[in-house]
Amino acid sequence: MVTLTIVSLLSCYTDSGQQKTALDSQFSAAHPSSPCLSYSVGSTPFGYCLYKMSETVKSIEGIEPYCDWAGDWRDDCIYNWVVTKTAPDSGIGTMELLGLCGDIPDCAFRVVEHRPHADITETL
């Protein structure tokens, strides 16, 4: 019975290690030059790193898949990216940014604050 328990524990440990390696490989394949690769994928420091580095993502199509890797830092990651794109000359439309904000607190406010519409009823 004791031997079976030890074998079971070891197999769980091995599976977990293999899963971590697979996640690391998936992220590094998509983002080979990310400085966040120095942290374990799925860890809190890794998510925080992604949040801090989100402004380096070039496209609106790429930000959600990128921030999905951030775990608990996902909304902060998106918010940070949106805030860096609120300048009118960023090449990203106001409605696209608002759509990305979703239910993230204060995100939509930051967009309309930096991109006010001439008609206040449109802003509201």
C-alpha positions as CSV (number, residue, x, y, z in Angstrom):
1,M,0.0,0.0,0.0
2,V,2.8,2.4,0.9
3,T,4.7,1.6,-2.3
4,L,1.5,2.2,-4.4
5,T,1.1,5.6,-2.7
6,I,4.7,6.6,-3.4
7,V,4.4,5.6,-7.0
8,S,1.2,7.6,-7.4
9,L,2.8,10.7,-5.9
10,L,5.8,10.4,-8.2
11,S,3.7,10.0,-11.2
12,C,1.7,13.1,-10.3
13,Y,4.9,15.0,-9.9
14,T,6.2,13.9,-13.3
15,D,2.9,14.7,-15.0
16,S,2.9,18.2,-13.5
17,G,6.5,18.8,-14.6
18,Q,5.7,17.7,-18.1
19,Q,2.7,19.9,-18.2
20,K,4.7,22.9,-17.1
21,T,7.3,22.2,-19.8
22,A,4.6,22.0,-22.4
23,L,3.1,25.4,-21.3
24,D,6.6,26.9,-21.3
25,S,7.2,25.6,-24.8
26,Q,3.8,26.9,-26.0
27,F,4.5,30.4,-24.7
28,S,8.1,30.5,-25.8
29,A,7.1,29.4,-29.3
30,A,4.6,32.3,-29.5
31,H,6.8,34.9,-27.8
32,P,10.4,33.8,-28.2
33,S,12.0,37.0,-27.2
34,S,9.8,37.7,-24.1
35,P,11.8,38.7,-21.0
36,C,9.0,37.0,-19.0
37,L,10.5,33.6,-20.1
38,S,12.8,33.8,-17.1
39,Y,9.7,33.1,-14.9
40,S,7.7,29.9,-14.7
41,V,4.7,30.1,-17.0
42,G,1.5,30.3,-14.9
43,S,3.3,31.8,-11.8
44,T,2.4,35.1,-10.3
45,P,5.7,36.7,-11.3
46,F,5.2,35.5,-14.8
47,G,1.7,37.1,-15.0
48,Y,3.0,40.3,-13.5
49,C,5.8,40.4,-16.0
50,L,3.3,40.0,-18.9
51,Y,1.2,42.8,-17.5
52,K,4.2,45.1,-17.3
53,M,5.4,44.2,-20.8
54,S,1.9,44.3,-22.5
55,E,2.6,47.6,-24.2
56,T,5.2,45.8,-26.4
57,V,2.4,43.8,-28.1
58,K,1.9,45.5,-31.5
59,S,-1.6,44.5,-32.5
60,I,-5.1,44.5,-31.0
61,E,-5.5,41.0,-32.4
62,G,-2.5,39.9,-30.4
63,I,-3.2,41.4,-27.0
64,E,-6.0,39.1,-25.7
65,P,-4.1,35.9,-26.5
66,Y,-1.0,37.4,-24.9
67,C,-2.8,38.6,-21.8
68,D,-4.6,35.2,-21.5
69,W,-1.3,33.8,-20.4
70,A,-1.1,36.3,-17.5
71,G,-3.6,34.5,-15.2
72,D,-4.8,36.7,-12.4
73,W,-3.0,39.7,-14.1
74,R,-5.1,39.3,-17.3
75,D,-7.3,42.3,-16.8
76,D,-4.4,44.5,-15.7
77,C,-2.5,43.4,-18.7
78,I,-5.3,44.4,-21.1
79,Y,-5.9,47.7,-19.2
80,N,-2.2,48.6,-19.4
81,W,-2.1,47.9,-23.2
82,V,-5.3,49.9,-23.8
83,V,-4.0,52.9,-21.8
84,T,-0.8,52.9,-24.0
85,K,-3.0,53.1,-27.1
86,T,-5.4,55.9,-26.2
87,A,-3.5,58.5,-28.1
88,P,-5.6,59.4,-31.2
89,D,-2.7,58.7,-33.5
90,S,-2.2,55.1,-32.2
91,G,-4.0,53.6,-35.3
92,I,-6.6,51.8,-33.2
93,G,-10.2,53.0,-33.2
94,T,-12.0,54.2,-30.1
95,M,-14.7,51.5,-30.5
96,E,-12.1,48.8,-30.8
97,L,-10.4,49.9,-27.6
98,L,-13.8,50.1,-25.8
99,G,-14.6,46.6,-27.0
100,L,-11.4,45.3,-25.6
101,C,-12.1,47.0,-22.2
102,G,-15.2,44.8,-21.6
103,D,-15.9,44.8,-17.9
104,I,-12.5,45.9,-16.8
105,P,-13.1,48.7,-14.2
106,D,-12.0,52.2,-15.3
107,C,-10.8,51.0,-18.7
108,A,-13.6,52.5,-20.8
109,F,-13.3,55.7,-18.7
110,R,-9.6,56.1,-19.6
111,V,-10.4,55.6,-23.3
112,V,-13.2,58.3,-23.4
113,E,-11.2,60.6,-21.2
114,H,-8.4,60.6,-23.7
115,R,-10.6,60.5,-26.8
116,P,-13.6,62.7,-26.0
117,H,-16.3,62.8,-28.7
118,A,-17.5,66.2,-29.8
119,D,-21.1,65.2,-28.9
120,I,-21.2,64.5,-25.2
121,T,-24.2,62.2,-25.6
122,E,-22.0,60.0,-27.8
123,T,-19.4,59.9,-25.0
124,L,-22.0,58.9,-22.4
